[in-house]
Amino acid sequence: MARDLTVLIMAAGHGTRMRSSLPKVLHPVCGRPMIEWVIAAAREAGADRVVCITRPGEGVAEHLDGSVEIAEQTEGEGTGAAVLAAREALAASQTAVVLSGDHPLVSPELIKSLIDAHVRAEAAATLLTTEQLDPAGYGRVVRGADGSVERIVETKHTDGVSPEELAIREINIGTYAFGAADLLDALDAVGEERGERYLTGVIPIIREKGKNLAAHVTADTRSAMGVNTRADLLEIERLARLDLIERHATAGVAFTAPGTVAIDAGVEIGADTTIGSGVTLTGATRVGGGCTIGPQATIADSTIEEGATVLHAVLTEAHVGPNASVGPFAYLRPGAKLAEGSKVGTFVEVKNSNIGPGSKVPHLSYVGDADVGEGSNLGASTITANYDGKRKHRTAIGDGVKTGIHTSLVAPLTVGDGAYTGAGSVIRKDVPDGSLAYSDAKQRNIEGYNPKPAEDRPE
């Protein structure tokens, strides 16, 4: 591997065909801006320096926020002018690789193979080329009789391009390795075409100086896939997700319906976990081993520990402990923490609350701003009334508590260990350990409430 390797990533340009105010290279692919895929590939390939070339005011440099070096393109148009914006970094480097920020599927392996081919050939410039794509719109690679690279013919505009050149199948992908000094010398001599200075203009100049030109041919067409439209982004996203799923499957994760699953790049999943149909795992989600997730679970920025089950549920910034159970049809909001062996069941919402080991909230309940101890059971439709109209208050529920159905716990409130509540109670005062709390409204029966004859009553 060459020493003093600098990777330049072309990140300038809004990409108006995306029909978005977001800079093109910041559009996410599997939860990660596409330029960050390219940065990660460059680093994995062994880059000593990564420099992103941006335009002032586009927002890309601000997003990267010091994670890489930035070279701002303040003058000139075209890929050549963009590379010249990184003149200072190139002057201090031995080898330079140029990548496109809108090619998120470029692989570290391909970058390494390009550099290896460049070093072996002792070349001043090495192009990455392929014959596996439709050449329309790409730069055609014109070779000499001895097979060496003579020049690249741009076909973005076909005026003046000969039929013989248009018939060439080998195309320039837009990824290069250069001797950094050779690149700078040649770029300074490149003129403008249609108001742009093309990076490909260095190829004939380097050749005229008698320097070696090489081409590294690849069948890895996915690394050549760029994003110019939302439709392009759809295909890139599809392929990236398939890669992620295959990677997890290789590591021991089972998928019952992989075509219906969406996984972000930063998600971790342990071995022997089963991911069902319709599952979405996003952000910094971490799933332990031996879990059952789905069907139909949407989990964002949450931790699911070993052996847990999450069915038909939505989780956001939640923590599910070992062997705990969530769902079906449960909603864990930020701050929800379930301890080992606990259960949050059907149509239950939990927010900013701790559910203790082995405790159960089986169905039809809301638990907000509460701390539930060990081995408690909240009956159907137990509600913590945590908001008084101005402030949120907490409810403390001890160990081994049993609440009756339709219990409302009005915070701030403490329910002691081993306490009970009666069905339909509204509890406003603290409940001592081992006590039964209930609110008793006298039942009244009103005779003759329905005066309509039986035959006129609705069925």
DODOKE-461664 format. One record per residue (C-alpha): residue number from 1; residue in one letter; y, z, x. Coordinates in pm, whole numbers, plus 32768, in hexadecimal, padded with zeros to 4 digits. Example, Ala and Ser with C-alpha at 12.3 -4.5 7.8 and 13.67 -1.06 7.14 Angstrom:
REM residues 2
DRENZA keke nuti    v    w    u
DRENZA    1    a 7E3E 830C 84CE
DRENZA    2    s 7F96 82CA 8557
This chain:
REM residues 459
DRENZA keke nuti    v    w    u
DRENZA    1    m 8000 8000 8000
DRENZA    2    a 8158 7FA7 8081
DRENZA    3    r 8240 80C0 80EB
DRENZA    4    d 839F 80F2 8063
DRENZA    5    l 834B 804F 7F19
DRENZA    6    t 8466 8030 7E1F
DRENZA    7    v 8420 7FC0 7CBA
DRENZA    8    l 8541 7F26 7BFC
DRENZA    9    i 8526 7F29 7A82
DRENZA   10    m 8603 7E3B 79BF
DRENZA   11    a 8683 7F0A 789C
DRENZA   12    a 87CB 7E64 783C
DRENZA   13    g 8804 7DB4 76F0
DRENZA   14    h 8819 7E26 7585
DRENZA   15    g 8713 7D32 7507
DRENZA   16    t 87CB 7CBA 73D3
DRENZA   17    r 8691 7C14 734D
DRENZA   18    m 8606 7D71 7310
DRENZA   19    r 8714 7D96 7202
DRENZA   20    s 8751 7EFB 726F
DRENZA   21    s 886E 7FCA 72FD
DRENZA   22    l 8771 806B 73E8
DRENZA   23    p 875B 7FC7 753F
DRENZA   24    k 8620 7EF6 7550
DRENZA   25    v 8578 7FB1 766D
DRENZA   26    l 85A2 80FC 75B3
DRENZA   27    h 84D4 808E 7489
DRENZA   28    p 839F 816B 7482
DRENZA   29    v 823C 80F9 74C3
DRENZA   30    c 8146 8208 7459
DRENZA   31    g 825B 8309 7459
DRENZA   32    r 82E2 82B1 75B3
DRENZA   33    p 840A 81C7 75F5
DRENZA   34    m 8380 8084 7681
DRENZA   35    i 8442 80A4 77C6
DRENZA   36    e 8398 81F2 7809
DRENZA   37    w 8247 813E 7802
DRENZA   38    v 82C4 8058 7915
DRENZA   39    i 8352 817C 79DE
DRENZA   40    a 8206 8235 79C6
DRENZA   41    a 8146 80FF 7A38
DRENZA   42    a 822F 80D4 7B62
DRENZA   43    r 8205 823A 7BD0
DRENZA   44    e 808B 822E 7BA8
DRENZA   45    a 808A 80F1 7C79
DRENZA   46    g 8125 81B3 7D99
DRENZA   47    a 829A 816F 7D84
DRENZA   48    d 836D 823E 7E72
DRENZA   49    r 84A4 81F1 7DA5
DRENZA   50    v 84CD 8179 7C3E
DRENZA   51    v 861D 80DD 7BEA
DRENZA   52    c 8677 8072 7A89
DRENZA   53    i 8782 7F68 7A6C
DRENZA   54    t 8857 7FA9 7939
DRENZA   55    r 899C 7F3D 7899
DRENZA   56    p 8AB4 803E 786B
DRENZA   57    g 8AD7 80B9 7708
DRENZA   58    e 8983 8045 768B
DRENZA   59    g 88F5 81A7 768D
DRENZA   60    v 87C5 8164 7765
DRENZA   61    a 8845 821F 7896
DRENZA   62    e 88A6 8348 77BE
DRENZA   63    h 874B 8354 7725
DRENZA   64    l 86A0 8354 7878
DRENZA   65    d 8786 8471 78DE
DRENZA   66    g 8734 8490 7A4D
DRENZA   67    s 85BE 8452 7A33
DRENZA   68    v 85EA 8312 7B01
DRENZA   69    e 86F9 8273 7BD3
DRENZA   70    i 87F3 819C 7B16
DRENZA   71    a 88A0 8061 7B90
DRENZA   72    e 89A8 7FE5 7A9E
DRENZA   73    q 89D9 7E6F 7A78
DRENZA   74    t 8B50 7E55 7A52
DRENZA   75    e 8B80 7CE7 7AA7
DRENZA   76    g 8ACB 7B9E 7A88
DRENZA   77    e 89C1 7B25 7998
DRENZA   78    g 8853 7ADB 79CA
DRENZA   79    t 872C 7B79 7A79
DRENZA   80    g 87B2 7B2F 7BD4
DRENZA   81    a 88FB 7BDE 7B8D
DRENZA   82    a 8838 7D04 7B01
DRENZA   83    v 876C 7D2C 7C40
DRENZA   84    l 88A8 7D1A 7D14
DRENZA   85    a 8923 7E4F 7C5A
DRENZA   86    a 8817 7F0D 7D1C
DRENZA   87    r 8890 7E8B 7E6D
DRENZA   88    e 88B0 7FE8 7F03
DRENZA   89    a 8749 8047 7EAC
DRENZA   90    l 86C3 7EF9 7F2B
DRENZA   91    a 877C 7F19 8074
DRENZA   92    a 86C4 805F 80B7
DRENZA   93    s 856B 7FDB 8057
DRENZA   94    q 8457 7F15 80FB
DRENZA   95    t 83AA 7E88 7FC7
DRENZA   96    a 8436 7E52 7E6A
DRENZA   97    v 837A 7E15 7D28
DRENZA   98    v 843B 7D92 7BFB
DRENZA   99    l 83BA 7DEB 7A9F
DRENZA  100    s 843F 7DB0 793F
DRENZA  101    g 8495 7EE1 786E
DRENZA  102    d 8421 7E30 7732
DRENZA  103    h 82BC 7DFA 77B2
DRENZA  104    p 8226 7F50 775E
DRENZA  105    l 80BA 7EE9 778D
DRENZA  106    v 80DC 7E9A 78FE
DRENZA  107    s 7FCB 7F5E 79AC
DRENZA  108    p 7FD8 8026 7AEF
DRENZA  109    e 7EA1 7F6B 7B61
DRENZA  110    l 7F4D 7E1C 7B3D
DRENZA  111    i 8081 7E94 7BFA
DRENZA  112    k 7FA1 7F15 7D12
DRENZA  113    s 7EE2 7DCD 7D23
DRENZA  114    l 8029 7D0A 7D37
DRENZA  115    i 80A3 7DE1 7E57
DRENZA  116    d 7F54 7DC5 7F0B
DRENZA  117    a 7F5F 7C48 7EEA
DRENZA  118    h 80C4 7C48 7F68
DRENZA  119    v 806A 7D16 809A
DRENZA  120    r 7F30 7C4C 80E8
DRENZA  121    a 7FF2 7B04 80D9
DRENZA  122    e 810B 7B92 81B1
DRENZA  123    a 81EE 7AEB 80B2
DRENZA  124    a 8364 7AFF 8083
DRENZA  125    a 832C 7AD6 7F0D
DRENZA  126    t 81F8 7AED 7E30
DRENZA  127    l 8200 7A7F 7CC5
DRENZA  128    l 811B 7B01 7BB7
DRENZA  129    t 809E 79D3 7AF5
DRENZA  130    t 7FA2 7979 79E9
DRENZA  131    e 7F0E 7849 7942
DRENZA  132    q 7E94 7909 7811
DRENZA  133    l 7FCF 78FC 773A
DRENZA  134    d 808A 77F2 7677
DRENZA  135    p 8180 7778 7782
DRENZA  136    a 8296 771E 768C
DRENZA  137    g 83D9 77C4 76F7
DRENZA  138    y 834D 7851 783B
DRENZA  139    g 83A3 77E8 799B
DRENZA  140    r 82A0 76EE 7A1C
DRENZA  141    v 8217 7727 7B7A
DRENZA  142    v 822C 75E6 7C44
DRENZA  143    r 813D 75E2 7D6C
DRENZA  144    g 8132 74FE 7E99
DRENZA  145    a 8011 7425 7F05
DRENZA  146    d 7F89 7545 7FD6
DRENZA  147    g 7F91 7631 7EAC
DRENZA  148    s 80BF 76F6 7F22
DRENZA  149    v 81D7 774E 7E31
DRENZA  150    e 82F9 7659 7E44
DRENZA  151    r 83DA 76C8 7D29
DRENZA  152    i 83ED 7748 7BC6
DRENZA  153    v 8472 7665 7AB5
DRENZA  154    e 8516 7725 7999
DRENZA  155    t 84BC 7697 7843
DRENZA  156    k 858A 7779 7763
DRENZA  157    h 865E 763F 774A
DRENZA  158    t 858E 7501 7772
DRENZA  159    d 86B0 7414 77B4
DRENZA  160    g 8670 7369 78FD
DRENZA  161    v 850E 73F0 791F
DRENZA  162    s 8416 72DA 7967
DRENZA  163    p 82DC 72A2 7895
DRENZA  164    e 8209 72E9 79CA
DRENZA  165    e 82AD 743C 79F5
DRENZA  166    l 828A 748D 7883
DRENZA  167    a 8117 743E 789E
DRENZA  168    i 80E0 7553 79A0
DRENZA  169    r 8011 7673 7914
DRENZA  170    e 8053 7773 7A24
DRENZA  171    i 817F 7845 79C6
DRENZA  172    n 8251 7950 7A69
DRENZA  173    i 821F 7A9B 79B1
DRENZA  174    g 8361 7B30 7A35
DRENZA  175    t 82C7 7C37 7B19
DRENZA  176    y 82FD 7C15 7C91
DRENZA  177    a 82C8 7CB7 7DE2
DRENZA  178    f 83C7 7C6E 7EF2
DRENZA  179    g 841E 7CCD 8050
DRENZA  180    a 855B 7D8A 7FF4
DRENZA  181    a 8630 7CF1 810B
DRENZA  182    d 85B3 7B92 80BB
DRENZA  183    l 860C 7BC6 7F4E
DRENZA  184    l 876F 7C37 7F96
DRENZA  185    d 87B1 7B1A 8089
DRENZA  186    a 8737 7A16 7F91
DRENZA  187    l 87E8 7AAA 7E62
DRENZA  188    d 8939 7A92 7F0D
DRENZA  189    a 8900 791B 7F2F
DRENZA  190    v 8893 78DC 7DC6
DRENZA  191    g 898A 781D 7CEF
DRENZA  192    e 89BF 7832 7B79
DRENZA  193    e 8918 775E 7A6E
DRENZA  194    r 89B5 775C 7913
DRENZA  195    g 8A81 788D 7979
DRENZA  196    e 8952 7955 79ED
DRENZA  197    r 88C4 79A8 7B3F
DRENZA  198    y 8749 7992 7B22
DRENZA  199    l 8665 7A65 7BFB
DRENZA  200    t 857B 793B 7C11
DRENZA  201    g 868B 7887 7CD6
DRENZA  202    v 8622 7949 7E0C
DRENZA  203    i 84D3 7895 7E1D
DRENZA  204    p 854B 7744 7EA9
DRENZA  205    i 8642 77F6 7F8F
DRENZA  206    i 852F 78CE 8024
DRENZA  207    r 8458 7797 804C
DRENZA  208    e 856F 76D7 80F9
DRENZA  209    k 858A 77F3 81F4
DRENZA  210    g 841E 77BE 824D
DRENZA  211    k 83AC 7908 81BB
DRENZA  212    n 8257 792D 8119
DRENZA  213    l 8248 7917 7F9C
DRENZA  214    a 8114 7992 7EE2
DRENZA  215    a 809A 79A3 7D7D
DRENZA  216    h 7FAC 7AA4 7CF2
DRENZA  217    v 7EF8 7A11 7BC4
DRENZA  218    t 7E85 7B03 7AB7
DRENZA  219    a 7DC4 7AEF 7972
DRENZA  220    d 7E66 7C34 78FE
DRENZA  221    t 7F44 7B93 77FB
DRENZA  222    r 7F93 7CDA 7750
DRENZA  223    s 8067 7D41 7878
DRENZA  224    a 8132 7C06 7839
DRENZA  225    m 8174 7C56 76CC
DRENZA  226    g 82E5 7C95 769B
DRENZA  227    v 839D 7D1B 756D
DRENZA  228    n 84B5 7C4F 74D5
DRENZA  229    t 847F 7C88 7361
DRENZA  230    r 83F5 7D92 7279
DRENZA  231    a 82C3 7CB6 724B
DRENZA  232    d 8288 7CBF 73C3
DRENZA  233    l 82A8 7E39 73B7
DRENZA  234    l 819D 7E4E 72A6
DRENZA  235    e 80A0 7D9A 737E
DRENZA  236    i 80F7 7E66 74B3
DRENZA  237    e 80D1 7FA6 73EA
DRENZA  238    r 7F81 7F38 7361
DRENZA  239    l 7EF6 7EED 74BA
DRENZA  240    a 7F81 802C 7553
DRENZA  241    r 7EE6 8101 7440
DRENZA  242    l 7D95 805A 7471
DRENZA  243    d 7DAB 80AB 75E3
DRENZA  244    l 7DFA 8216 7598
DRENZA  245    i 7CDC 8236 74A0
DRENZA  246    e 7BE7 8198 7593
DRENZA  247    r 7C5B 8284 76A4
DRENZA  248    h 7C22 83B3 75C3
DRENZA  249    a 7AD2 832D 7552
DRENZA  250    t 7A66 8305 76BC
DRENZA  251    a 7AC7 8472 76F0
DRENZA  252    g 79E2 84E5 75D6
DRENZA  253    v 7AB1 84CD 7497
DRENZA  254    a 7A0F 8438 735E
DRENZA  255    f 7ACF 8358 726E
DRENZA  256    t 7A3D 830C 7118
DRENZA  257    a 7B3B 81FB 70C4
DRENZA  258    p 7C02 81A9 7200
DRENZA  259    g 7CC2 808E 715C
DRENZA  260    t 7D6F 8188 7077
DRENZA  261    v 7DD2 8282 7184
DRENZA  262    a 7F25 8299 7232
DRENZA  263    i 7F40 835F 7375
DRENZA  264    d 8071 838C 7451
DRENZA  265    a 805C 8368 75C8
DRENZA  266    g 809B 84D9 760E
DRENZA  267    v 7F88 8560 752A
DRENZA  268    e 7E65 8621 75C1
DRENZA  269    i 7D0E 863A 7517
DRENZA  270    g 7BE2 8701 758E
DRENZA  271    a 7A7C 8687 75A2
DRENZA  272    d 7996 8699 7472
DRENZA  273    t 7ABB 868A 7381
DRENZA  274    t 7A9A 859E 7259
DRENZA  275    i 7BCB 84E1 71E0
DRENZA  276    g 7BA3 8465 707A
DRENZA  277    s 7C48 8348 6FC3
DRENZA  278    g 7DBE 8340 6F86
DRENZA  279    v 7E14 8439 7098
DRENZA  280    t 7F65 842E 7149
DRENZA  281    l 7F98 84FD 7284
DRENZA  282    t 80F6 84EF 7317
DRENZA  283    g 81D9 858D 7417
DRENZA  284    a 8152 86A3 74F3
DRENZA  285    t 8027 86EC 7416
DRENZA  286    r 7EFB 878A 74C2
DRENZA  287    v 7DA6 879A 741B
DRENZA  288    g 7C93 886A 74B6
DRENZA  289    g 7B23 881A 74CE
DRENZA  290    g 7A2D 8822 73AF
DRENZA  291    c 7B36 87FC 729F
DRENZA  292    t 7B26 8735 715C
DRENZA  293    i 7C6E 8688 7111
DRENZA  294    g 7C92 85C3 6FD1
DRENZA  295    p 7C63 84FE 6F07
DRENZA  296    q 7DD5 84CF 6EB6
DRENZA  297    a 7E7F 85C5 6FA0
DRENZA  298    t 7FDC 8597 702C
DRENZA  299    i 801B 8679 7157
DRENZA  300    a 8159 867F 7228
DRENZA  301    d 81A6 8753 735A
DRENZA  302    s 8097 884D 7301
DRENZA  303    t 7F76 88FF 73AC
DRENZA  304    i 7E1B 8906 7314
DRENZA  305    e 7D2C 89E5 73D2
DRENZA  306    e 7BB5 89C1 7404
DRENZA  307    g 7AD6 89A7 72D5
DRENZA  308    a 7BED 8994 71D4
DRENZA  309    t 7BE6 88B8 709D
DRENZA  310    v 7D12 8804 7009
DRENZA  311    l 7CD7 8736 6ECC
DRENZA  312    h 7DD5 8677 6DF9
DRENZA  313    a 7EF6 873B 6E8D
DRENZA  314    v 804F 8718 6F28
DRENZA  315    l 80A6 87E9 705B
DRENZA  316    t 81F0 87F2 7116
DRENZA  317    e 8225 88D4 7244
DRENZA  318    a 8107 89B2 71D4
DRENZA  319    h 7FF3 8A6C 728B
DRENZA  320    v 7E91 8A7D 7203
DRENZA  321    g 7DAD 8B73 72B3
DRENZA  322    p 7C3D 8B51 7310
DRENZA  323    n 7B50 8B10 71EC
DRENZA  324    a 7C6A 8B25 70F1
DRENZA  325    s 7C6F 8A49 6FBC
DRENZA  326    v 7D90 8988 6F23
DRENZA  327    g 7D8C 88C7 6DDC
DRENZA  328    p 7D49 87FF 6D1D
DRENZA  329    f 7EAF 87B8 6CAF
DRENZA  330    a 7F5A 88C1 6D83
DRENZA  331    y 80AE 88B2 6E2D
DRENZA  332    l 80F1 8974 6F6D
DRENZA  333    r 8260 896C 6FC7
DRENZA  334    p 8306 89CC 7111
DRENZA  335    g 82A7 8B27 7188
DRENZA  336    a 8164 8B3E 70C0
DRENZA  337    k 805D 8BED 7198
DRENZA  338    l 7EF8 8C1B 7128
DRENZA  339    a 7E1E 8D0D 71EE
DRENZA  340    e 7CAC 8CE5 7236
DRENZA  341    g 7BCF 8CB2 7106
DRENZA  342    s 7CEC 8CB4 700D
DRENZA  343    k 7D0C 8BCA 6EE4
DRENZA  344    v 7E29 8B18 6E38
DRENZA  345    g 7D9B 8A5F 6D0F
DRENZA  346    t 7DEF 8977 6BF3
DRENZA  347    f 7F5C 8942 6B98
DRENZA  348    v 7FD8 8A51 6C83
DRENZA  349    e 811D 8A3F 6D47
DRENZA  350    v 815C 8B1B 6E77
DRENZA  351    k 82A6 8B2E 6F34
DRENZA  352    n 830C 8C06 705C
DRENZA  353    s 81EE 8CF4 7018
DRENZA  354    n 80C4 8D91 70C6
DRENZA  355    i 7F74 8D92 7015
DRENZA  356    g 7E96 8E95 70BD
DRENZA  357    p 7D2D 8E75 7133
DRENZA  358    g 7C3D 8E32 7017
DRENZA  359    s 7D4D 8E43 6F0F
DRENZA  360    k 7D4B 8D4E 6DEF
DRENZA  361    v 7E51 8CA6 6D1B
DRENZA  362    p 7D61 8BD6 6C4A
DRENZA  363    h 7E39 8B1D 6B4F
DRENZA  364    l 7F80 8ADE 6A9B
DRENZA  365    s 8056 8BC3 6B71
DRENZA  366    y 8197 8BC3 6C3A
DRENZA  367    v 81AD 8CA0 6D6D
DRENZA  368    g 82FF 8C94 6E17
DRENZA  369    d 838C 8D7C 6F22
DRENZA  370    a 8261 8E64 6F0E
DRENZA  371    d 816A 8F18 6FEF
DRENZA  372    v 800E 8F3D 6F5F
DRENZA  373    g 7F1E 9029 700C
DRENZA  374    e 7DA8 900B 7049
DRENZA  375    g 7CA9 8FD3 6F35
DRENZA  376    s 7D9F 8FBB 6E15
DRENZA  377    n 7D7A 8EDB 6CE3
DRENZA  378    l 7EA4 8E57 6C22
DRENZA  379    g 7E3E 8DFE 6AC0
DRENZA  380    a 7E94 8CB8 6A15
DRENZA  381    s 8008 8C7F 69E9
DRENZA  382    t 8076 8D98 6ACE
DRENZA  383    i 81E0 8D57 6B2D
DRENZA  384    t 82BC 8DF7 6C33
DRENZA  385    a 841E 8DEB 6BA8
DRENZA  386    n 84D0 8DDF 6CF6
DRENZA  387    y 8631 8D6D 6C99
DRENZA  388    d 8733 8E3F 6BE3
DRENZA  389    g 882F 8D25 6BC4
DRENZA  390    k 88DA 8D78 6D0D
DRENZA  391    r 87D6 8DDD 6E0E
DRENZA  392    k 8664 8DBD 6E58
DRENZA  393    h 8595 8EFC 6E64
DRENZA  394    r 8437 8F42 6EE4
DRENZA  395    t 8308 8FCB 6E32
DRENZA  396    a 820A 90A0 6EEF
DRENZA  397    i 80AB 90A0 6E5E
DRENZA  398    g 7FB6 9189 6F0A
DRENZA  399    d 7E43 9173 6F59
DRENZA  400    g 7D45 9157 6E40
DRENZA  401    v 7E46 911E 6D30
DRENZA  402    k 7DD7 9080 6BE5
DRENZA  403    t 7EE3 8FED 6B04
DRENZA  404    g 7E99 8F93 699D
DRENZA  405    i 7EE1 8E3E 690E
DRENZA  406    h 804B 8DE5 68C3
DRENZA  407    t 80D8 8EF4 69A3
DRENZA  408    s 8241 8ECF 6A14
DRENZA  409    l 829E 8F96 6B4A
DRENZA  410    v 8419 8FB9 6B59
DRENZA  411    a 8490 8FE0 6CC1
DRENZA  412    p 84EB 90AB 6D83
DRENZA  413    l 83A1 9155 6D3A
DRENZA  414    t 827A 9202 6DDF
DRENZA  415    v 811F 920D 6D45
DRENZA  416    g 804C 930E 6DFA
DRENZA  417    d 7EE9 92F2 6E7E
DRENZA  418    g 7DDA 92E4 6D76
DRENZA  419    a 7ED5 92C7 6C5A
DRENZA  420    y 7EA2 9208 6B13
DRENZA  421    t 7F8C 9162 6A1C
DRENZA  422    g 7F46 9126 68AF
DRENZA  423    a 7F3A 8FCE 680F
DRENZA  424    g 808C 8F45 67A9
DRENZA  425    s 814E 9053 6861
DRENZA  426    v 82A9 9038 68F3
DRENZA  427    i 82B0 9127 6A1C
DRENZA  428    r 840C 9190 6A8E
DRENZA  429    k 83C2 92DA 6B40
DRENZA  430    d 82EA 9328 6C6D
DRENZA  431    v 817C 936E 6C20
DRENZA  432    p 80D9 948E 6CE0
DRENZA  433    d 7F88 9468 6D8D
DRENZA  434    g 7E61 9462 6C9F
DRENZA  435    s 7F39 9457 6B66
DRENZA  436    l 7F2F 9378 6A33
DRENZA  437    a 807F 92E9 69D4
DRENZA  438    y 80C0 9241 688B
DRENZA  439    s 81E0 91F9 67A1
DRENZA  440    d 8180 9231 6637
DRENZA  441    a 823B 9175 6528
DRENZA  442    k 81C0 91D6 63D1
DRENZA  443    q 810E 90BA 631A
DRENZA  444    r 8194 9065 61C2
DRENZA  445    n 80E4 8F8A 60C3
DRENZA  446    i 81C5 8EE0 5FC2
DRENZA  447    e 8102 8E9E 5E84
DRENZA  448    g 8134 8D53 5DCF
DRENZA  449    y 81ED 8CB6 5EEE
DRENZA  450    n 816F 8B5D 5E8C
DRENZA  451    p 81C3 8B31 5D19
DRENZA  452    k 8144 89CB 5D04
DRENZA  453    p 8007 8991 5C38
DRENZA  454    a 7ED7 8959 5D10
DRENZA  455    e 7EBF 87EC 5CAD
DRENZA  456    d 8021 87AA 5D32
DRENZA  457    r 7FE9 884D 5E83
DRENZA  458    p 7FC1 8769 5FB0
DRENZA  459    e 7E61 874C 6032
